[in-house]
């Protein structure tokens, strides 16, 4: 073997699948840094981390009724479907102008718990655009009134929260039972890297390890695993400093953006995320102009664009971006076409015993959806199994299909799988 190769069979290192040896040492250090009791490294993205958590909850609890925020990533709803978990979405709040999910209020969450009596509460926090619940307030209220409920947070976009008082409170700081983080996003790690954190006592750690072994690759990349440990060390040592720098750059960016009359600027609870609204321009066309200058937006749909200030960005990067925006907006024609409204009313049916067929889009209105219809980005379901399909769903789907910056995940591009026979009355 070559000197720069490393075999997973090199037993003196221990094994990530049993969390021992150098791998166990690394995850213990990470648990301390991210304020958890236990941490595991995942090199298959947070999609797999979410599957691990939901498999654990299913095996620990048996029957799982999980109340959750609608802005759940497709990995959550897919895992619920695979493991027979009853996912009950809270009626969503959605800003139609800015096209993002607004965090549900504490009252909405508590009302949902009272109505559905779940044994798991799922929160996707922060949102894709960087907005955040007051997690401490929510978790304290749930603990006081419903202490048996396990709280699971998908903190995909909040892997940096633990390291700065300038950012929202992290899930582990707020007292959640378990959370997953996309360390590769704003956590300063490499693509595919994710961490899984939990508190001892309420979550069965042995069951978590069984799920981890069952779903992890037996040939993980040592480079990615080492990068997770390096990320932990770097963020522990310099996280507060680099986040403060990024926030300062973001504030400078906002001040420069506010000088451009063709756009409106909105700043999230996480100030490193900035949303631009173009009253008279098409955001995907603006994004294409930026891409010609080597600048990539995080998301562009209809009249809205999300930008992220990363740890490597400088004032010079800001100035280049502002110049590109001004140039692009000066050359684009004004448009008046708006994106369809995102449907926020969820009408559900009890579907046990139903069978399915695929029908053309126009024939699906009034039928009960039999699959997940997911626009990406951000990967949040537009429709799920058991939900009644309305014309506004089809209008939104067509708009996504016409947007070259977005993808619509569904079984067939021109047909929807719908349910029929044995349909029961609405829940």
ABEGO torsion letter per residue (X at the ends): XBAABBBAABAAAEBAAAGBEAAAAAAAAAAAAAGBABBBBBAAEAAAAAAAAAAAAAAAAGBBBBBBBABBBAAAAAAAAAAGBBBBBBBBBBBAAAGBBBBBBAAAAAAAAAAAGBABBBBBOBBAAGBBBBAAAAAAAAAAABAABBBBBBAAAAAAAAABAABBBBAAAAGBABBBBBAABAAGBBBGBBBBBBBBGABBAAAAAAAAAAABBABBBAAAAAAAAAAAAAAAAAAAAAAAAAAAAAAAAAAAAAABAABBBBBBABAABBBBBBAABBAAAAAAAAAAAGBBBABBBEABBBBBBBAABBAAAAAAAAAAAAAAAAABBBBABBBBBBBABBBBBBABGBBBBBBBAAAABGBBBABBBBBOOAGBBABBBGBBBBAAAAAAAAAAAABAABBBBBABAABBBBBBEGBBBBX
